[in-house]
Amino acid sequence: MEKTCLHCHKPLKGRIDKKFCDDYCRNNYNNRLHSEQSNFVRKINNHLRKNRSILAELLPETEDFVKVKRENLIDRGFKFDYHTHTYITQKQQTYIFCYEYGYLSLEQDMVLIVKRKEE
């Protein structure tokens, strides 16, 4: 029985365990196989990067924190459903982080934006 390339189905020559005729076929096969997963992950990563850049843009480099209106974040395209982790303080306040930038929801639709200090 002659083995064929998993991508283009041309006959294979060479090693007995060979699955693809060249790198092009191997890459295309694997890209097609993982494209649905990759698109899902890519979409989430794009939201996370955008959220991070919005927080970074609103927090001046010279400040440790800044208060902004929640509406200001929404207007810039911030998606509150996408974040990397949370941090709960001793006072039981929950900061929501997008990488090193985080926020705390305050009263009157205000948000406190902070940046995690490097350790």
C-alpha angles and dihedrals in degrees: 000000000000116000119227134203112271090225109037098015094228116146114272125229126192130030118036093233095049114131103176134040094223146345092274092060092042092051094045093048093050093043091052091045093052101031097103092050091043093052091051093049092042091054092051093046090051090054091048093049092048092049090049093050092049091052091046091049093052097046111074113225090235094057132075093208142358135198118226135168115265087230089061090060093046092049089056092052100261112166110209092196092068120074138130103227147336133238123204116203126214087261088058094249112149116221115194115212136203100194107303096344119081142173139207121208111234135186123286093032093294126141128205111216119203138172121223113242117240114252 
